[in-house]
Amino acid sequence: MPLTAHDIAFTYNYIIDNSAYTWAYTQYFDHVKQVEAPDDTTLVITSDRPNAGMLALYVPILPEHLWSKIPAKSLDTLKNVPTVGSGPFMFDQVKKSRYVSMKANKKYFGGAPTIDELYFMIYQSADGLVEDYKAGQPGRRRS
């Protein structure tokens, strides 16, 4: 199925409506009041004030025909959720408020990545980041 503005509107509304489970993306939607797709190629975002983060959206778009059936609480572990994408890495594990890990997609059309896995660390403050940096730790906490 082709990607449409309806998929984007669905994704953004899913994030807004399920912020307890979509915590990694909610900051992009501060002050957004409504997201609509009047047709397949038009997306309308209404906000009550400007949000500079909207200019740098890095939100994976979820296909509505698959994800409309997925309860948001499934996002706590990413178990039994459809993973859809074409990038060089695939989701592996999520530890809420700690990290998201990704493994190399060996079938990536551009060739398998030379890195086996990636970790996106989530820090509650800059202090934790600085402590890990000073200790020579890459922030890899797998507990």
C-alpha positions in Angstrom: 0.0 0.0 0.0 1.3 3.5 -0.7 2.2 5.9 2.0 -0.4 8.7 2.3 -1.1 11.8 4.4 -3.7 9.6 6.2 -0.9 7.4 7.5 1.0 10.5 8.7 -2.1 11.9 10.4 -2.8 8.5 12.0 0.8 8.3 13.3 0.8 11.8 14.7 -2.6 11.4 16.4 -1.5 8.0 17.8 1.5 9.7 19.4 -0.6 12.5 20.8 -3.4 10.3 22.1 -1.0 7.7 23.6 1.8 9.9 25.1 2.3 7.5 28.0 3.5 4.9 25.5 4.9 7.2 22.8 7.1 9.2 25.1 10.1 9.2 22.7 8.2 11.4 20.3 5.8 13.5 22.3 8.0 16.6 22.5 7.6 17.0 18.8 3.9 17.6 19.3 3.9 20.2 22.1 1.0 22.5 21.5 -0.4 20.5 18.5 -4.2 20.5 18.9 -5.2 18.7 15.7 -3.7 16.7 12.8 -5.9 16.0 9.8 -5.5 14.6 6.3 -8.3 16.0 4.1 -6.9 13.9 1.2 -4.1 11.5 0.4 -1.5 14.2 -0.3 -2.4 17.0 2.2 -1.6 17.1 5.9 -2.9 19.9 8.1 -1.4 20.4 11.6 -3.1 22.9 13.9 -1.3 24.2 16.9 -2.0 26.8 19.6 1.5 28.3 19.3 4.7 27.7 17.4 6.9 24.7 18.1 10.3 24.8 16.5 10.6 21.0 17.0 8.0 20.5 14.3 10.6 21.6 11.8 12.8 18.7 12.6 10.4 15.8 12.9 12.0 12.4 12.9 9.0 10.3 13.5 8.7 6.9 11.8 5.4 6.8 10.0 3.1 3.9 10.9 0.8 2.4 8.3 -2.7 2.9 9.6 -4.0 -0.3 8.0 -1.7 -2.3 10.3 -1.3 -0.1 13.4 -4.9 0.9 13.9 -5.3 -2.5 15.5 -2.3 -2.3 17.9 -3.0 -1.1 21.5 -0.5 1.6 22.5 0.5 -0.4 25.6 2.2 -2.9 23.3 4.9 -0.2 22.7 6.3 -0.8 26.2 8.2 -3.8 24.9 7.6 -3.8 21.1 6.5 -7.4 21.3 3.8 -8.5 18.9 3.8 -5.2 17.0 4.3 -5.0 13.2 7.7 -3.6 12.3 7.6 -1.8 9.0 10.5 -0.2 7.4 13.2 -0.2 4.8 16.2 1.2 6.7 19.6 -0.3 7.6 18.6 -1.0 11.2 15.6 -2.7 12.9 14.2 -2.3 16.4 15.5 -4.8 18.9 14.7 -3.8 22.4 13.1 -0.9 24.3 13.7 0.0 28.0 11.4 2.9 28.8 13.3 6.0 29.9 16.7 4.2 29.4 17.4 3.2 25.8 16.2 1.9 22.5 18.5 -0.7 20.8 18.5 -1.5 17.1 20.2 -4.4 15.2 21.6 -4.3 11.7 19.2 -5.2 8.9 21.3 -7.7 7.0 18.8 -7.6 4.1 19.1 -3.8 3.7 18.8 -3.0 0.0 21.9 -0.7 0.3 24.0 -3.5 1.7 24.3 -4.7 5.3 25.6 -2.1 7.8 29.1 -2.5 9.1 27.8 -1.8 12.7 26.0 -4.7 14.3 23.9 -2.7 16.8 23.0 0.8 17.8 21.8 2.2 21.2 19.9 5.4 21.6 20.4 6.3 25.2 17.8 8.3 27.0 19.1 10.5 29.9 16.9 12.2 32.4 19.4 15.0 32.8 22.7 16.2 31.3 24.4 15.1 34.5 23.9 11.4 33.8 25.2 11.9 30.3 28.3 13.8 31.5 29.0 11.1 34.2 28.9 8.3 31.6 31.1 10.4 29.3 33.7 11.0 32.1 33.7 7.4 33.1 34.4 6.3 29.5 31.1 4.5 29.4 29.2 4.6 26.1 26.0 4.6 28.1 25.3 0.9 27.4 23.1 -0.2 30.2 21.4 -3.5 29.5 19.7 -4.1 32.8 
